[in-house]
């Protein structure tokens, strides 16, 4: 049995989303993995940093690039709890991300709704792992916001 599975890393991203939830941020979490090791952890911080670009994916890409000393992340895998928006997909494109794994789909803001390939042609995309857990967290956040 392999210890570090895709589910293991997605669970780590979910832990980051729960931190965002606790801090009143939209609960999206991300981890960047390189050679089976987490090299960056992040969560949405748009409110905390007063920055509309402070999405979990952007923060993870920035931290990973700084850590590796390279703007290219073609040997890395990004695990994120929600399908990236167009901005985050664009950043993943420019970073030449190796793999993108996302849990829940985002029918309103997700990059796949455009139908155009926004990621680098070599980026492998996998979705659906722990989707229900991620969706439940987002639904709970917005339900709390309405109440």
VOBA-1610 file (N, C-alpha, C; in pm, whole numbers, padded with zeros to 5 digits, always signed):
BEGIN
Unk+00084-00120+00000Unk+00000+00000+00000Unk+00087+00125+00000Unk+00058+00215-00091Unk+00133+00340-00097Unk+00078+00438+00006Unk+00168+00498+00084Unk+00129+00590+00190Unk+00077+00721+00133Unk+00147+00776+00035Unk+00113+00907-00020Unk+00034+00893-00149Unk-00096+00872-00133Unk-00186+00857-00247Unk-00244+00993-00284Unk-00313+00999-00397Unk-00383+01121-00436Unk-00484+01160-00328Unk-00550+01062-00269Unk-00648+01088-00163Unk-00581+01149-00040Unk-00462+01101-00009Unk-00387+01158+00104Unk-00363+01307+00082Unk-00315+01342-00037Unk-00285+01483-00065Unk-00412+01567-00073Unk-00520+01511-00128Unk-00645+01587-00134Unk-00698+01610+00007Unk-00680+01513+00094Unk-00721+01530+00234Unk-00642+01643+00300Unk-00515+01654+00265Unk-00433+01764+00318Unk-00485+01899+00267Unk-00528+01904+00141Unk-00587+02026+00085Unk-00718+02058+00158Unk-00795+01955+00189Unk-00920+01974+00262Unk-00894+02032+00401Unk-00786+01991+00466Unk-00749+02049+00596Unk-00724+02200+00583Unk-00663+02239+00473Unk-00638+02382+00449Unk-00771+02456+00425Unk-00863+02393+00354Unk-00994+02454+00330Unk-01067+02476+00462Unk-01051+02384+00556Unk-01117+02398+00686Unk-01059+02517+00764Unk-00931+02545+00746Unk-00871+02664+00809Unk-00934+02789+00749Unk-00950+02791+00617Unk-01014+02905+00550Unk-01155+02924+00607Unk-01230+02815+00618Unk-01366+02818+00672Unk-01368+02883+00810Unk-01276+02838+00898Unk-01268+02889+01035Unk-01234+03038+01037Unk-01160+03084+00936Unk-01119+03225+00931Unk-01219+03312+00854Unk-01331+03253+00811Unk-01432+03330+00740Unk-01402+03353+00593Unk-01312+03274+00539Unk-01279+03281+00396Unk-01357+03173+00322Unk-01380+03192+00193Unk-01441+03085+00114Unk-01350+02963+00128Unk-01405+02849+00172Unk-01321+02736+00209Unk-01264+02656+00092Unk-01154+02709+00038Unk-01081+02639-00066Unk-00938+02623-00015Unk-00888+02500-00023Unk-00752+02472+00021Unk-00674+02406-00091Unk-00541+02422-00083Unk-00454+02365-00187Unk-00322+02318-00126Unk-00267+02214-00185Unk-00130+02173-00155Unk-00058+02146-00287Unk+00068+02186-00293Unk+00152+02159-00410Unk+00248+02048-00371Unk+00253+01947-00456Unk+00334+01828-00429Unk+00440+01815-00537Unk+00563+01791-00495Unk+00672+01766-00589Unk+00749+01644-00540Unk+00762+01546-00626Unk+00830+01420-00591Unk+00774+01358-00463Unk+00641+01354-00456Unk+00569+01291-00344Unk+00587+01364-00211Unk+00625+01492-00216Unk+00645+01571-00094Unk+00566+01702-00107Unk+00495+01739-00002Unk+00424+01867-00004Unk+00526+01980+00010Unk+00528+02069-00090Unk+00622+02181-00086Unk+00552+02315-00061Unk+00418+02316-00066Unk+00343+02438-00036Unk+00203+02400+00009Unk+00152+02475+00106Unk+00016+02460+00156Unk-00047+02599+00157Unk-00172+02607+00116Unk-00237+02738+00118Unk-00388+02723+00123Unk-00452+02833+00146Unk-00598+02841+00145Unk-00637+02981+00103Unk-00763+02998+00064Unk-00809+03130+00022Unk-00783+03232+00133Unk-00728+03347+00094Unk-00701+03453+00191Unk-00736+03591+00133Unk-00841+03595+00052Unk-00877+03722-00012Unk-00921+03828+00088Unk-00992+03786+00194Unk-01037+03880+00297Unk-00919+03921+00386Unk-00845+03823+00431Unk-00733+03845+00522Unk-00628+03939+00461Unk-00598+03919+00332Unk-00494+03998+00265Unk-00550+04115+00186Unk-00683+04129+00186Unk-00751+04232+00106Unk-00697+04230-00036Unk-00702+04111-00096Unk-00642+04089-00228Unk-00729+03988-00303Unk-00793+04034-00410Unk-00881+03945-00486Unk-00805+03831-00554Unk-00674+03843-00568Unk-00596+03737-00632Unk-00541+03635-00532Unk-00572+03650-00405Unk-00516+03562-00301Unk-00595+03431-00290Unk-00616+03366-00404Unk-00680+03235-00406Unk-00580+03130-00361Unk-00630+03019-00311Unk-00544+02910-00261Unk-00443+02866-00367Unk-00489+02853-00493Unk-00402+02804-00600Unk-00288+02903-00629Unk-00321+03031-00635Unk-00221+03134-00664Unk-00115+03135-00554Unk-00160+03130-00429Unk-00066+03130-00316Unk+00022+03005-00317Unk-00035+02891-00353Unk+00043+02766-00360Unk+00145+02771-00473Unk+00105+02824-00588Unk+00196+02835-00702Unk+00312+02928-00667Unk+00281+03042-00605Unk+00385+03137-00566Unk+00482+03076-00466Unk+00428+03011-00364Unk+00514+02950-00261Unk+00600+02839-00321Unk+00543+02757-00407Unk+00619+02647-00469Unk+00728+02701-00559Unk+00697+02801-00638Unk+00797+02862-00727Unk+00911+02922-00647Unk+00877+02991-00539Unk+00981+03048-00452Unk+01066+02938-00390Unk+01002+02832-00343Unk+01073+02722-00279Unk+01165+02647-00374Unk+01120+02630-00497Unk+01200+02557-00596Unk+01296+02648-00672Unk+01274+02778-00663Unk+01358+02871-00738Unk+01333+02861-00888Unk+01208+02832-00926Unk+01174+02818-01067Unk+01029+02861-01088Unk+01004+02928-01200Unk+00866+02964-01231Unk+00791+02848-01294Unk+00863+02744-01335Unk+00800+02629-01397Unk+00781+02517-01296Unk+00660+02463-01295Unk+00623+02359-01198Unk+00579+02232-01270Unk+00648+02200-01379Unk+00608+02086-01462Unk+00628+01951-01393Unk+00703+01945-01284Unk+00719+01821-01209Unk+00629+01818-01086Unk+00540+01916-01075Unk+00456+01930-00956Unk+00310+01894-00984Unk+00242+01860-00875Unk+00099+01831-00877Unk+00032+01927-00779Unk-00073+01993-00826Unk-00152+02081-00740Unk-00281+02010-00705Unk-00307+01996-00575Unk-00430+01938-00525Unk-00511+02052-00465Unk-00631+02074-00516Unk-00715+02184-00470Unk-00858+02134-00452Unk-00926+02187-00351Unk-01057+02135-00313Unk-01170+02181-00405Unk-01148+02284-00485Unk-01250+02333-00576Unk-01187+02357-00713Unk-01262+02328-00816Unk-01215+02353-00953Unk-01165+02497-00965Unk-01044+02516-01017Unk-00989+02651-01028Unk-01070+02742-01120Unk-01068+02870-01086Unk-01130+02971-01171Unk-01038+02998-01291Unk-01083+03083-01380Unk-01005+03116-01499Unk-00869+03178-01463Unk-00867+03266-01363Unk-00742+03329-01320Unk-00641+03223-01273Unk-00688+03131-01190Unk-00599+03028-01135Unk-00556+02929-01243Unk-00646+02897-01335Unk-00610+02809-01447Unk-00504+02877-01533Unk-00516+03007-01552Unk-00415+03082-01628Unk-00279+03078-01560Unk-00279+03094-01429Unk-00152+03087-01355Unk-00091+02947-01367Unk-00176+02844-01359Unk-00128+02706-01375Unk-00071+02685-01515Unk-00134+02747-01615Unk-00083+02739-01752Unk+00058+02797-01759Unk+00075+02920-01709Unk+00206+02988-01718Unk+00312+02915-01637Unk+00272+02846-01530Unk+00367+02769-01448Unk+00397+02633-01512Unk+00325+02600-01619Unk+00338+02470-01685Unk+00322+02356-01585Unk+00217+02367-01503Unk+00188+02270-01398Unk+00181+02128-01455Unk+00245+02034-01386Unk+00246+01895-01431Unk+00111+01828-01421Unk+00047+01839-01303Unk-00084+01779-01282Unk-00170+01870-01197Unk-00298+01871-01227Unk-00398+01943-01149Unk-00501+01842-01103Unk-00522+01835-00972Unk-00623+01748-00912Unk-00720+01839-00838Unk-00849+01836-00875Unk-00945+01915-00797Unk-01060+01827-00752Unk-01114+01860-00636Unk-01220+01780-00575Unk-01354+01814-00638Unk-01415+01923-00594Unk-01549+01961-00639Unk-01544+02047-00764Unk-01640+02026-00851Unk-01654+02111-00970Unk-01715+02244-00928Unk-01689+02348-01006Unk-01747+02480-00982Unk-01822+02522-01107Unk-01951+02488-01114Unk-02028+02517-01236Unk-02045+02666-01265Unk-02027+02753-01164Unk-02044+02897-01184Unk-01915+02966-01228Unk-01802+02929-01166Unk-01677+03001-01190Unk-01560+02914-01236Unk-01581+02784-01247Unk-01473+02693-01283Unk-01425+02712-01426Unk-01297+02686-01447Unk-01237+02708-01579Unk-01293+02616-01687Unk-01344+02498-01651Unk-01392+02404-01753Unk-01522+02449-01819Unk-01595+02541-01756Unk-01721+02584-01814Unk-01702+02663-01943Unk-01581+02713-01965Unk-01554+02788-02088Unk-01541+02698-02210Unk-01507+02572-02185Unk-01494+02478-02296Unk-01362+02488-02371Unk-01290+02595-02351Unk-01159+02613-02416Unk-01051+02556-02325Unk-00950+02493-02383Unk-00841+02442-02297Unk-00757+02559-02241Unk-00768+02582-02112Unk-00696+02692-02048Unk-00565+02649-01986Unk-00549+02520-01964Unk-00426+02470-01901Unk-00322+02438-02007Unk-00198+02424-01964Unk-00090+02384-02054Unk-00127+02250-02116Unk-00097+02229-02244Unk-00135+02103-02310Unk-00079+01977-02243Unk+00031+01989-02171Unk+00090+01871-02105Unk+00037+01850-01964Unk-00042+01943-01911Unk-00095+01929-01776Unk-00200+01819-01773Unk-00182+01725-01682Unk-00277+01616-01659Unk-00380+01664-01559Unk-00508+01643-01588Unk-00616+01688-01499Unk-00694+01567-01447Unk-00713+01566-01315Unk-00794+01463-01251Unk-00891+01533-01157Unk-01016+01485-01154Unk-01114+01551-01068Unk-01203+01450-00997Unk-01267+01498-00892Unk-01368+01418-00823Unk-01326+01355-00691Unk-01197+01343-00664Unk-01153+01283-00539Unk-01196+01372-00422Unk-01273+01317-00329Unk-01323+01387-00211Unk-01414+01505-00247Unk-01479+01496-00362Unk-01566+01604-00410Unk-01679+01635-00313Unk-01741+01532-00256Unk-01855+01556-00167Unk-01813+01630-00041Unk-01700+01592+00017Unk-01650+01659+00137Unk-01623+01806+00108Unk-01560+01834-00005Unk-01528+01972-00042Unk-01656+02053-00067Unk-01751+01993-00138Unk-01878+02061-00167Unk-01956+02088-00039Unk-01958+01991+00053Unk-02029+02009+00180Unk-01973+02127+00259Unk-01841+02142+00259Unk-01776+02252+00330Unk-01815+02387+00268Unk-01814+02395+00136Unk-01851+02519+00067Unk-01999+02550+00090Unk-02084+02448+00079Unk-02227+02469+00103Unk-02253+02519+00246Unk-02184+02462+00343Unk-02199+02504+00483Unk-02154+02650+00500Unk-02047+02688+00433Unk-01997+02826+00441Unk-02102+02924+00393Unk-02158+02898+00274Unk-02256+02990+00217Unk-02389+02987+00293Unk-02424+02873+00350Unk-02545+02865+00433Unk-02527+02952+00557Unk-02409+02945+00619Unk-02379+03028+00738Unk-02381+03176+00701Unk-02332+03209+00584Unk-02327+03347+00537Unk-02468+03404+00521Unk-02559+03321+00471Unk-02698+03366+00450Unk-02774+03381+00581Unk-02734+03306+00686Unk-02807+03308+00815Unk-02757+03413+00910
//
